[in-house]
Amino acid sequence: MSNIDTKNAALVAYKALDEKMGIDIKVIDIKNVSIIADYFIIASASNSSQIQALCDNVEEELSKIGMTVTHKEGNQTGWVLMDFNDIIVHVFTEEDRNFYNLERIWRDGKLIDVEELNL
């Protein structure tokens, strides 16, 4: 990622999710366990409208620091994945998040507290 600090970008994405009332936002540092990204950011939403609002806000806020989504898949009814190269954002309904349980799948990554991103 050229000239963009991924740690700062993860904080921007976290704040964008938090602004739109994302539920149980988690940041997982996966750079030591995978080459696909540095961070996974996972959040839940209570309905499809909120999923859309969360995704729109993340895209808008990350675009302000020069990041664009390179790949987006899913739909607003259960799970949306947005790939920003070194950061991958997942937004789920709570039911789908519990079903797919990415936190368990990526448990070898390091769960990051948002205060650590501010350092």
Secondary structure per residue as TSV (DSSP state, phi and psi in degrees):
chain	resnum	aa	ss	phi	psi
A	1	M	-	360.0	117.9
A	2	S	-	-81.8	125.5
A	3	N	S	58.8	13.3
A	4	I	-	-120.5	123.2
A	5	D	-	-73.5	117.8
A	6	T	H	-65.5	-31.9
A	7	K	H	-63.9	-44.4
A	8	N	H	-64.9	-40.9
A	9	A	H	-62.8	-38.5
A	10	A	H	-63.3	-38.8
A	11	L	H	-65.2	-42.0
A	12	V	H	-60.7	-45.0
A	13	A	H	-64.1	-42.6
A	14	Y	H	-58.0	-49.1
A	15	K	H	-63.3	-36.6
A	16	A	H	-63.5	-39.6
A	17	L	H	-68.8	-41.5
A	18	D	H	-65.2	-38.8
A	19	E	H	-57.2	-34.9
A	20	K	T	-100.2	21.3
A	21	M	T	65.8	37.4
A	22	G	-	-58.3	144.6
A	23	I	E	-100.2	133.8
A	24	D	E	50.7	57.4
A	25	I	E	-73.7	127.5
A	26	K	E	-123.6	140.7
A	27	V	E	-117.3	124.6
A	28	I	E	-118.4	121.9
A	29	D	E	-81.4	113.0
A	30	I	-	-114.4	9.8
A	31	K	T	-63.8	-23.6
A	32	N	T	-92.2	-2.6
A	33	V	T	-121.7	-8.2
A	34	S	-	-155.1	151.8
A	35	I	S	-94.8	-2.6
A	36	I	S	-74.6	-25.2
A	37	A	-	-168.6	169.3
A	38	D	S	-91.4	-37.5
A	39	Y	E	-135.8	140.9
A	40	F	E	-105.1	134.4
A	41	I	E	-121.9	125.0
A	42	I	E	-122.3	134.1
A	43	A	E	-144.1	156.5
A	44	S	E	-110.6	157.4
A	45	A	E	-133.8	155.1
A	46	S	S	-84.8	-16.9
A	47	N	S	-161.5	175.0
A	48	S	H	-66.0	-32.7
A	49	S	H	-65.6	-39.5
A	50	Q	H	-69.7	-37.2
A	51	I	H	-56.3	-46.9
A	52	Q	H	-62.2	-44.0
A	53	A	H	-62.9	-41.9
A	54	L	H	-63.0	-47.4
A	55	C	H	-63.6	-44.5
A	56	D	H	-60.0	-42.6
A	57	N	H	-68.6	-40.0
A	58	V	H	-60.9	-48.3
A	59	E	H	-59.2	-43.7
A	60	E	H	-65.1	-46.8
A	61	E	H	-69.0	-39.5
A	62	L	H	-70.4	-30.5
A	63	S	H	-65.0	-29.1
A	64	K	T	-64.8	-23.5
A	65	I	T	-107.0	15.5
A	66	G	T	91.8	12.2
A	67	M	-	-103.6	137.2
A	68	T	-	-123.9	151.0
A	69	V	-	-71.1	128.2
A	70	T	S	-94.6	-21.1
A	71	H	E	-156.1	137.6
A	72	K	E	-138.8	133.5
A	73	E	E	-145.5	165.4
A	74	G	E	100.7	-174.3
A	75	N	E	-139.9	169.1
A	76	Q	T	-77.3	6.5
A	77	T	T	-93.1	-10.7
A	78	G	T	-160.5	-41.5
A	79	W	E	-158.2	128.0
A	80	V	E	-123.4	132.7
A	81	L	E	-112.5	129.0
A	82	M	E	-122.6	120.5
A	83	D	E	-101.8	118.4
A	84	F	-	-111.5	34.3
A	85	N	S	71.6	-85.0
A	86	D	S	-85.7	-5.0
A	87	I	E	-131.3	130.4
A	88	I	E	-120.1	124.4
A	89	V	E	-107.4	129.4
A	90	H	E	-116.1	127.9
A	91	V	E	-123.6	123.5
A	92	F	E	-122.7	159.7
A	93	T	E	-73.1	158.3
A	94	E	H	-61.3	-38.3
A	95	E	H	-62.9	-47.3
A	96	D	H	-67.1	-36.0
A	97	R	H	-62.7	-43.5
A	98	N	H	-63.6	-37.5
A	99	F	H	-67.1	-49.4
A	100	Y	H	-80.2	-29.1
A	101	N	-	46.3	58.1
A	102	L	H	-60.8	-30.3
A	103	E	H	-59.4	-37.2
A	104	R	H	-72.6	-43.6
A	105	I	H	-61.5	-38.4
A	106	W	T	-103.1	29.6
A	107	R	T	-63.9	-17.0
A	108	D	T	-74.6	-15.3
A	109	G	S	-76.1	169.2
A	110	K	E	-101.1	121.1
A	111	L	E	-70.3	124.3
A	112	I	E	-104.8	130.4
A	113	D	-	-79.0	141.9
A	114	V	H	-57.5	-31.2
A	115	E	H	-62.6	-32.1
A	116	E	H	-65.4	-30.1
A	117	L	H	-71.9	-25.5
A	118	N	T	-76.9	-12.9
A	119	L	-	-74.3	360.0
